[in-house]
Amino acid sequence: MSSSHPDPDSSRGGAETSEPEVRPARTHFFARLSAGLSDPVLRALVTATVVSRVGRGVFLAVTVLFFTLIIGLSPAQAAVVLAVSSGCGVVASFLGGWLADRWSARRLAFGFELTGGLLLAAYAFVGDFVSALILASLSGFLDSLGHSSRSAIIARGFAPDRRVHARAVLRTVTNVAIAAGSGVAAIALVLGTAEAYRFVIAGAGLLCALGSLPLLRLTSAVDAPARRRVSSLRTETGSIDLVAAEEASAERRDWNRRSPWRDPRYLLLSVLSAVFGMQFGVAELGVPLWITEHTTAPEATFAVLLIVNTTLVVLFQVRASRGTHDVRVAGRVTMVAGWLMVAACLIYALAAGLPTWAAIAILVAGMFAHTFAEILSQAGAWGLSFELADPVRAGAYQGVFGMGFSLGALASPIVVNATALTFGFGGWAMLAGIFLAAAVGIWLIARRAARSAPASAEAPAPAPA
């Protein structure tokens, strides 16, 4: 089981003590989780995440069927709605972080998530393609705005060695909450009536909106430091104050110099992480289509694989994320994730043409490798995205990183279809090469960053503008 205890060694029982009643290795999982939630910032984020992601899980489980069976959209129209929603999210990812560097991140996150939840509830009243497209665009835009604002909160609300832990805890509870929401969605799926679908969707949206309320408990410590403003560029006599003008100009130059768009290393990290992030597309699109079109395994096998994936993420994400705030460790775990992804792709490919029982066993083995690649790659990505960012522009940096992942999500269906689903084993080998190349690139970035860290640490810090 994973552990959220702040001390990585607390689950080991090797240290001798004269007080045998202290046995941290036997601490119950939920007790350790509660101890990890003693931080008020993490507790507020976890509460908000649990409530909102239950609603999101309900929504994700019924959306496509609602579009096609109840509203009457064609599969092509439903695909356009979902694609446009994702496209709006790409733009919003950077914008949300940019805004979080200028205004209160906690208030922005609250406003975005409250409004986004209400827009999801409004899906219950959709009746045609145009209204579905408009709502999907707005809700996708606001969801990405809220996600970037939360990333800025995490970047500023925790010490460097606790940020990745916080992301791991939030991802763990997200998986649990979405799974619970999917179970609730079964009500609409079983009843199958338009009223049931609309009732469940409206309730899911309201849950997402309620999930924004715990964010109000966050303090101003998670917000960006106020930028120093020059009140006036003129003296009492009306002439231009040259000193004040130079201060204002220096502040603008320093602010612009810290832009993530001027950081080639971070931009390359974001691109490579987006490429590796296409592994989510492999799980969501490539594996189910490979099962139905190229193997003898029943379609229900994919449900089993999803259960395996969710269970492993819940059990191991927090534990696997320990120490990845160190860029060396983050690079190494990403490299391991790359090799695991190579193994997963090749194992999936081997399932074609086998007897049913063998195909199922091979697919489950592939999902094990795939899930641990996912767990480790996420841990490494979080560590590097935080540690290689300029803390002054934390929101903008997290926004750029999130935008990269959104672009990877958009590209993944095309890439997966053009490789594995088109060329079979050869295509899976191509995918494996793509993931390995991305992992090697990220590892090299981390390695060079680690080498330059001592020199930069010894250099005197630049004077503030």
C-alpha positions in Angstrom: 0.0 0.0 0.0 1.1 3.6 -0.6 1.8 5.9 2.3 1.3 9.6 2.7 3.4 9.9 5.8 5.8 12.9 5.5 8.8 10.9 6.7 9.9 8.5 3.9 11.5 6.2 6.4 8.7 6.1 8.8 7.3 2.9 7.4 10.5 1.0 8.1 10.9 -0.9 11.3 14.7 -1.2 11.3 15.6 1.5 13.9 15.9 0.1 17.4 14.2 1.9 20.2 13.6 1.4 23.9 9.9 2.1 23.4 8.6 -1.0 21.6 5.1 0.3 21.5 6.0 2.7 18.8 5.5 0.7 15.6 5.1 3.1 12.6 5.5 0.2 10.1 2.2 -1.2 11.4 0.3 2.1 11.3 -3.0 1.6 9.5 -3.1 3.0 5.9 -6.0 5.4 6.7 -4.2 6.6 9.9 -1.2 7.4 7.8 -3.3 9.2 5.3 -5.0 11.3 8.0 -1.5 12.2 9.3 -0.6 13.4 5.8 -3.6 15.6 5.7 -2.6 17.5 8.8 -1.5 20.3 6.5 -4.4 22.7 6.1 -3.6 23.6 2.5 -3.5 19.9 1.5 -6.6 19.1 3.5 -8.6 21.9 1.7 -7.4 20.7 -1.7 -8.2 17.1 -1.0 -11.7 18.0 0.2 -12.3 20.1 -2.9 -10.9 17.4 -5.1 -12.9 14.5 -3.6 -16.2 16.4 -4.0 -15.6 17.8 -7.5 -14.1 14.6 -8.9 -17.0 12.5 -7.8 -19.1 14.8 -9.9 -16.7 14.7 -12.7 -16.6 10.9 -12.6 -20.4 10.8 -13.0 -20.2 13.2 -15.9 -17.5 11.3 -17.7 -19.3 8.0 -17.5 -22.5 9.3 -19.1 -21.5 12.1 -21.4 -21.0 10.3 -24.7 -24.1 8.1 -24.2 -26.1 11.2 -23.3 -25.0 13.0 -26.5 -25.7 10.0 -28.7 -28.7 8.3 -27.1 -30.6 11.2 -25.5 -29.8 14.3 -27.5 -29.4 12.4 -30.8 -26.0 13.5 -31.9 -24.1 11.4 -34.4 -20.8 9.8 -33.2 -19.0 12.3 -35.4 -20.7 15.2 -33.8 -20.0 13.9 -30.3 -16.3 13.5 -31.2 -16.3 17.2 -32.5 -17.8 18.4 -29.2 -15.2 16.5 -27.1 -12.3 17.6 -29.4 -13.4 21.3 -29.3 -13.6 21.1 -25.5 -10.1 19.7 -25.3 -8.9 22.4 -27.7 -10.3 25.2 -25.5 -8.5 23.6 -22.6 -5.1 23.9 -24.3 -5.4 27.7 -24.5 -6.8 28.0 -21.0 -4.0 26.0 -19.4 -1.5 28.8 -19.9 -4.0 31.5 -19.3 -5.0 30.1 -15.9 -1.4 30.1 -14.7 -0.7 33.5 -16.2 -3.7 35.0 -14.2 -2.6 33.2 -11.0 0.7 35.2 -11.1 -1.2 38.4 -11.1 -4.3 37.9 -8.9 -5.3 35.6 -6.1 -4.9 32.0 -7.2 -7.3 30.7 -4.5 -10.0 33.2 -5.6 -9.5 32.4 -9.2 -9.6 28.7 -8.6 -12.8 29.0 -6.6 -14.4 31.2 -9.3 -13.4 29.0 -12.2 -14.5 25.7 -10.6 -17.8 27.1 -9.3 -18.7 28.4 -12.7 -17.4 25.3 -14.5 -19.5 23.1 -12.2 -22.6 25.2 -13.0 -21.9 24.9 -16.7 -21.7 21.1 -16.4 -25.1 21.1 -14.7 -26.4 23.1 -17.6 -25.7 20.1 -19.9 -28.9 18.6 -18.5 -30.8 21.2 -20.6 -28.9 20.7 -23.8 -31.0 19.7 -26.8 -28.9 20.0 -29.9 -25.4 20.0 -31.4 -24.8 23.8 -31.2 -25.8 24.1 -27.5 -23.7 21.1 -26.6 -20.7 22.5 -28.5 -21.0 25.9 -26.8 -21.3 24.4 -23.3 -18.5 21.9 -23.9 -16.2 24.8 -25.0 -17.0 26.9 -22.0 -16.7 24.1 -19.5 -13.5 22.7 -21.0 -12.0 26.2 -20.9 -13.0 26.8 -17.3 -11.9 23.4 -16.1 -8.4 24.0 -17.5 -8.3 27.5 -16.0 -9.1 26.0 -12.6 -6.6 23.2 -13.0 -3.8 25.7 -13.7 -4.8 27.8 -10.8 -4.6 24.8 -8.5 -1.2 23.9 -9.8 0.0 27.4 -9.0 -1.5 27.0 -5.5 0.5 23.7 -5.0 3.7 25.4 -6.3 3.5 28.1 -3.7 1.6 26.5 -0.9 4.1 23.7 -0.1 7.8 23.4 0.6 9.8 22.0 -2.3 10.0 18.5 -0.8 6.2 18.4 -0.2 4.9 19.6 -3.5 5.2 16.3 -5.4 3.7 14.5 -2.4 0.7 16.8 -2.5 0.3 16.1 -6.2 0.5 12.4 -5.6 -2.1 12.5 -2.8 -4.4 14.6 -5.0 -4.0 12.2 -7.9 -4.8 9.2 -5.6 -8.0 10.7 -4.3 -8.9 11.8 -7.8 -8.8 8.2 -9.0 -10.9 7.0 -6.0 -13.4 9.8 -6.5 -13.8 9.3 -10.2 -14.3 5.6 -9.7 -17.0 6.4 -7.1 -18.6 8.8 -9.5 -18.7 6.2 -12.2 -20.6 3.9 -9.9 -23.2 6.6 -9.2 -23.5 7.1 -13.0 -24.7 3.5 -13.2 -28.1 4.8 -12.0 -28.7 6.6 -15.3 -27.2 3.8 -17.3 -29.5 1.2 -15.8 -32.7 3.3 -16.0 -31.8 4.6 -19.5 -34.4 7.3 -19.6 -33.8 10.9 -20.6 -35.0 12.1 -17.2 -32.5 9.9 -15.4 -29.6 11.1 -17.6 -30.5 14.7 -17.1 -31.1 14.3 -13.3 -27.7 12.6 -12.9 -25.9 15.2 -15.0 -27.4 18.1 -13.1 -26.4 16.5 -9.8 -22.9 15.9 -11.1 -22.5 19.5 -12.1 -23.7 20.7 -8.8 -21.2 18.4 -7.0 -18.4 19.9 -9.1 -19.6 23.4 -8.1 -19.8 22.4 -4.4 -16.2 21.2 -4.7 -15.0 24.8 -5.1 -16.2 25.8 -1.6 -13.3 24.2 0.4 -10.9 26.4 -1.6 -12.2 29.4 0.3 -10.5 28.0 3.4 -7.1 28.6 1.8 -5.1 31.5 3.1 -3.3 34.2 1.1 0.0 32.3 1.5 -0.9 30.3 -1.6 -1.2 33.5 -3.7 1.7 35.1 -5.7 3.6 37.8 -3.8 2.2 41.2 -4.7 4.3 42.9 -7.4 5.8 46.2 -6.4 4.0 49.0 -8.0 5.3 52.5 -8.7 2.6 54.8 -7.6 3.5 57.8 -9.8 6.1 58.6 -12.4 5.9 62.3 -11.8 7.2 64.5 -9.0 5.2 67.0 -7.0 6.2 69.7 -9.5 4.9 67.7 -12.4 8.2 66.6 -13.9 9.0 63.0 -14.7 10.5 61.1 -11.8 13.4 59.4 -13.5 14.2 57.1 -10.6 10.6 55.9 -10.4 10.5 55.5 -14.1 13.7 53.4 -14.1 12.3 51.2 -11.3 9.1 50.6 -13.2 11.1 49.7 -16.3 13.4 47.4 -14.4 10.5 45.6 -12.9 8.9 45.0 -16.2 12.1 43.8 -17.7 12.7 41.4 -14.9 9.1 40.1 -15.1 9.3 39.5 -18.8 12.8 37.9 -18.5 11.3 35.3 -16.2 8.7 34.2 -18.7 8.6 30.4 -19.4 8.5 31.2 -23.1 12.1 32.5 -22.7 13.2 29.3 -20.9 14.3 26.8 -23.7 15.0 24.0 -21.1 11.5 24.2 -19.6 9.9 24.4 -23.0 11.7 21.3 -24.1 10.8 19.5 -20.9 7.1 20.5 -21.5 7.2 19.1 -25.1 8.9 15.8 -24.1 6.5 15.4 -21.1 3.6 16.0 -23.5 5.0 13.3 -25.8 5.3 10.8 -22.9 1.8 11.9 -21.7 0.4 10.3 -24.9 0.5 7.1 -22.9 -2.8 8.1 -21.5 -4.2 8.0 -25.1 -2.8 4.5 -25.4 -4.8 3.4 -22.4 -8.0 5.2 -23.3 -8.1 4.6 -27.0 -5.4 2.2 -28.2 -5.9 -0.6 -25.7 -9.7 -0.9 -26.0 -9.6 -0.8 -29.8 -6.7 -3.3 -29.9 -8.7 -5.6 -27.7 -11.9 -5.5 -29.9 -10.2 -5.5 -33.3 -7.0 -7.5 -33.0 -7.4 -10.0 -30.1 -9.8 -12.7 -29.0 -10.3 -11.2 -25.6 -13.9 -10.2 -24.7 -14.7 -6.5 -24.6 -15.2 -6.7 -20.8 -11.5 -7.3 -20.5 -11.0 -3.5 -20.8 -13.1 -3.0 -17.7 -10.8 -5.4 -15.8 -7.8 -3.5 -17.0 -9.3 -0.2 -15.8 -9.8 -1.7 -12.4 -6.2 -2.9 -12.4 -5.0 0.6 -13.4 -7.0 2.4 -10.8 -6.1 0.0 -8.0 -2.4 0.3 -8.6 -2.4 4.1 -8.9 -4.3 4.4 -5.6 -1.9 2.0 -3.8 1.4 3.2 -5.2 1.3 6.7 -6.5 2.1 8.4 -3.2 4.9 6.0 -2.4 6.4 6.1 -5.9 6.5 9.9 -5.7 8.8 10.1 -2.7 12.1 11.9 -3.4 11.2 13.1 -6.9 11.6 16.7 -5.8 15.2 15.9 -6.4 15.8 16.4 -10.1 18.3 13.4 -10.2 15.6 11.1 -8.8 13.0 12.6 -11.1 15.1 11.9 -14.1 15.9 8.3 -13.1 12.3 7.4 -12.4 11.3 8.8 -15.8 13.9 6.7 -17.4 12.5 3.6 -15.7 9.1 4.7 -16.8 10.3 4.8 -20.4 11.6 1.2 -20.3 8.3 0.1 -18.7 6.4 1.8 -21.4 8.5 0.0 -24.0 7.6 -3.3 -22.3 3.9 -2.4 -22.1 3.7 -1.6 -25.8 5.4 -4.9 -26.9 3.4 -7.0 -24.4 0.1 -5.5 -25.7 1.2 -6.3 -29.3 1.8 -10.0 -28.3 -1.8 -10.4 -27.3 -2.9 -10.5 -31.0 -3.8 -13.9 -32.3 -3.5 -15.8 -29.0 -6.2 -17.9 -27.4 -8.7 -16.0 -25.3 -7.2 -16.9 -21.9 -3.7 -16.2 -23.0 -4.7 -12.8 -24.6 -6.4 -11.8 -21.3 -3.3 -12.7 -19.3 -1.0 -10.9 -21.7 -3.2 -7.8 -21.6 -3.2 -7.7 -17.8 0.5 -8.1 -17.7 0.8 -5.2 -20.2 -1.5 -3.0 -18.0 0.7 -3.7 -15.0 3.8 -2.4 -16.8 1.8 0.4 -18.3 0.4 1.6 -15.0 3.8 1.6 -13.2 5.1 3.6 -16.2 2.2 6.0 -15.7 2.9 6.3 -11.9 6.6 6.9 -12.3 6.4 9.2 -15.2 3.8 11.4 -13.4 6.0 11.5 -10.3 9.1 12.5 -12.4 7.1 15.1 -14.4 5.7 16.7 -11.2 9.1 17.0 -9.6 10.8 18.5 -12.7 7.9 20.8 -13.5 8.2 22.3 -10.0 12.0 22.3 -9.5 12.9 23.7 -13.0 10.4 26.5 -12.9 11.1 30.1 -11.8 9.3 30.5 -8.5 8.5 34.1 -9.3 6.4 33.0 -12.3 5.2 29.7 -10.9 1.7 30.1 -12.3 2.9 30.8 -15.8 5.4 27.9 -15.7 2.7 25.4 -14.5 0.4 26.8 -17.1 2.9 26.1 -19.9 3.5 22.6 -18.6 -0.2 21.9 -18.4 -0.7 23.2 -21.9 1.9 20.7 -23.1 0.0 17.9 -21.6 -3.3 19.1 -23.2 -1.6 19.2 -26.6 -0.3 15.7 -26.0 -3.8 14.5 -25.2 -5.1 16.1 -28.4 -2.3 14.4 -30.5 -2.5 11.0 -28.9 -5.5 9.6 -30.8 -3.9 10.5 -34.1 -0.5 9.1 -33.2 -1.9 5.9 -31.6 -4.1 5.3 -34.7 -1.3 6.0 -37.1 1.1 3.5 -35.4 -0.3 0.6 -33.3 -3.8 0.4 -34.7 -2.6 0.7 -38.3 0.7 -1.4 -38.4 0.1 -3.9 -35.6 3.3 -5.1 -33.9 5.4 -2.8 -36.0 3.2 0.1 -34.9 3.5 -0.8 -31.3 7.3 -0.9 -31.7 7.1 2.6 -33.1 5.1 3.8 -30.1 7.7 2.1 -27.8 10.5 4.0 -29.6 8.6 7.3 -29.2 8.1 6.9 -25.5 11.7 5.8 -24.9 13.1 8.7 -26.8 10.9 11.1 -24.8 12.1 9.5 -21.5 15.8 9.7 -22.6 15.3 13.4 -23.4 13.7 14.1 -20.0 16.5 12.2 -18.2 19.1 14.2 -20.0 17.4 17.5 -19.0 17.3 16.3 -15.4 20.9 15.2 -15.5 22.2 18.5 -16.8 20.0 20.4 -14.4 21.4 18.4 -11.5 25.0 19.1 -12.6 24.4 22.8 -12.9 22.6 23.0 -9.5 25.8 23.2 -7.3 27.2 26.0 -9.4 24.0 28.0 -9.4 23.6 27.4 -5.7 27.1 28.9 -5.0 26.5 31.9 -7.2 25.2 35.0 -5.4 21.5 35.5 -5.9 20.6 38.4 -8.2 19.4 41.6 -6.5 15.7 42.2 -6.9 14.7 44.7 -9.5 
